[in-house]
Amino acid sequence: METDETDHVLPFQLQFDKPVASQVKIAEWNPEKDLLAMVTEDSKILLHRFNWQRLWTISPGRNITSLCWRPDGKAIAVGLEDGTISLHDVENGKLLRSLKSHTVAVVCLNWEEEGQLIRDDSKTSSSYEDRTSRFFPPAPRVPRMPGVVCGDTSFMEDSEDSYGELSNSSYQRFNILCSGDKDGSICFSIFGIFPIGKINIHRFSVPTPFMDKQTPRQISNSSIYKVSLSKDLCRLIVMCSGELNENTESRESQMVGQGMHSLVLDTSIFSKRKSELHQLAQQASNIEDLTEVIRASLSVMCKQWSDAMRTFHEKFDSLSTLIIDHALDSSPQEEFLSLLGGARTSSAVHQFLVNSLGEVGVKRVLKVICGTAKELQRIVLDHLQPAAEIIGFRMGELRGLSRWRARYHGIGLDEMLINNATEKSGMILVQIERFMRVLSTVEQQFSNFFNWLLKCIKLLMQEPSDQLLPYNSELVVIFLKFLYDQDPVKQLLEVDHDIEVDLETMQRVKELVQFGGFSDCEYLQRTLAKEFQQMEDSFKEAFLMPFTTVSRKMLYEDLLALFPLPSSSSSASVSMAIPMSISSYEDASHAVSSHQTCQHSFVDYVCFQVPDEPFSDIANCIGIMRGFAHDLSSSKNGCTSLEAVLLYVPAGYECVDLSLYKDSQIVLLLNGASASSESSGDACMMIVQASELPFISISRSTNLNSWNLSQLKDSAVQLQMENEKVRNIPHSVIAPLAVSVLREFPISYKVINSNLCNRKSAVRIAVPLNRPTLLWQMAMNTVI
């Protein structure tokens, strides 16, 4: 039987170290599988299994600034330098969705699921049944452009269900993707795909309830480094740097200088209204997907028809040239009408039909135009119309929800805006029906015209024409008058075109409005593309209201100045120089006031390295605080939940990175202070049980520097290599440190020359060395 002392000696087992082509700058373990996602300095994303099998590599083509996994591990979010957040499928790395929520680099991401640590799934997960599948077949996909091979563009094969699965959130736990950028903006997206809120930390004042008089505080020139949403979704902790100032009666502004601060935001609307927000996001995200299907369908249809008509004009424009060359004072339509009326055929028309166009040319153009018309009809029937029908149904569902004002008005579901969007979704179906009729008529007119041309060519060449299809002379006249140099199909596919409607028809429409059901009298004057644009605008307006409403209800609750930063520190270097980590743990023993509406079995921990320059007397320390998120509510009951402790890093070592994980434990990555090159120096990993540390309560003062780290010096804990769980590494190491827990993972390992095999929790750790090498460690203790 192994002793505790033995456990301290060898808590880790080295699995292997592997070379990588470029230095790793970001690493994150999949929360559900043995997968490690790594971002290299050349902005490539690598996905490896624990056995180092590489599954895929992708390169977004832009600098990657942040990365995180969806809570179920089925998708990965990637933040880019241009403010884009891209979602990728874990199976193959394919791009599932791109969100442009920010305008500058996305520096941090956090994807949290409600009740993630609560074991009773039936009581905590908000299951919402999507009734659409009862009445409609599976939603149509984006049509593929003819000639495009799957993989050449973002279009996906019909067999790939990842894109649909991203929006099919009926049976997902409610989850929120938080993203912060370097300008201080934080965005929130339900299921990572439906934007539901945005705030900026330097545009709001934070009240200070610990003072006799409420004195608002503000952070200017702020930069965000970490965001962490609590497991109950009630609060968001933000680590940021900036200049903290206080507005007082005597002085307009009191500047404190550059420092690192921790903010608490009240996001309880996500918990209180998760059922309503779930239903809204379910419907709205699917509507946005289907809107994309319509947009892509119109784009494909417009291109295909334009190509077909270009073929027609390339052949028939030569007739105008021949008319000019033969010094004739007529138009092509007049020449064709003369030929139809039995008059003498001009030399220009004869040369065009017999020599330039010919029977083969007529059949080729006829095949192109009629084939394109049938392809457009197929796109409408397989993609455009089904998408519009499902949109109409889903808008009807939202319309019903919007009338339940007691529940849905609080999240901004406005009945008037939803009614307007519902009517627009109905009008698009009317426009699709008109387009199909126009397209069918145009196809018939072209077919009749070309049948007549074939008859004319046979007669001019004195060949038998009995086998040719019949034609209608009246339709030929209509074609030459209205379709030869006009294109009603293309007009319906263009936005900047108005359709002329006679006064009698407009009067009939106004009379129909009196019967109810719709209020738009001008829809006949709009094209299909224009109608789609108006429908899309109505959706944006309707969904902007919940976005704005939720944004306003996310309030700044508390602020804590952690420590000042050196005046020479730039925003870009702070996050790289100061390791920090935020997490929440289920801890029933930790006292949290029970009067709050959200669940309180979660205790927040914030861990950070204390910079040496402003604190020379407590140099080389790690600061840990817990209970900050609930400190404001606790203070109203006359107590405080905020506690803190300082840890002295062992002599001869300096902290490179740190990570909170599993049951309030901390993994510290330490480098030997004497390390000067790759071949010299050493490093180690150390696990500290945070719950066993001597935390002391922190009383909040009226000073802007709400607590002084120096006050914790007397109770600081000196970490000793021989007293902690430590694994030595014979090389100097660099950040990042990736730590995760594999539950019930079967593995064999050694303990003091004894081979044991057991099913236990295993901690996966990935550490990059100073050279392009990744070191894999496995913690093997059941206590961990």
Secondary structure by P-SEA (a helix, b strand, c coil): cccaaaaaaccccccbbbbbccccccccccccccbbbbbcccbbbbbbccccccccccccccccccccccccccbbbbbcccbbbbbbbccccccccccccccccccbbbbbbcccccccccccccccccccccccccccccccccccccccccccccccaaaaaaaccccccbbbbbbbcccbbbbbbccccccccccccccbbbbbcccccbbbbbbccccccbbbbcccccbbbbbbbcbbbbbcccccccccccccbbbbbccccccccaaaaaaaaaaaaaaaaaaaaaaaaaaaaaaaaaaaaaaaaaaaaaaaaaaaaacccccaaaaaaaaaacccccaaaaaaacccccaaaaaaaaaaaaaaaaaaaaaaaccaaaaaaaaaaaaaaaaaaaacccccccccccaaaaaaaaaaaaaaaaaaaaaaaaaaaaaaaaaaaaaaaaaaaaaaaccccccbbbbbaaaaaaaacccccccaaaaaacccbbbbbcaaaaaaaaaaaaaccccccccccccaaaaaaaaaaaaaaaaaaaaaaaaaaccccccccccccccccccccccccbbbbbbccccccccccccccccccbbbbbbbbbbccccccccbbbbbbccccaaaaaaaaccccccbbbbbcccccccccccccccbbbbbbbcccccccccccccbbbbbcccccbbbbbbbcccccccccccccccbbbbbccccbbbbbcccccccbbbbbbcccccccccccbbbbbbcbbbbbbbbccccbbbbbbbccccc
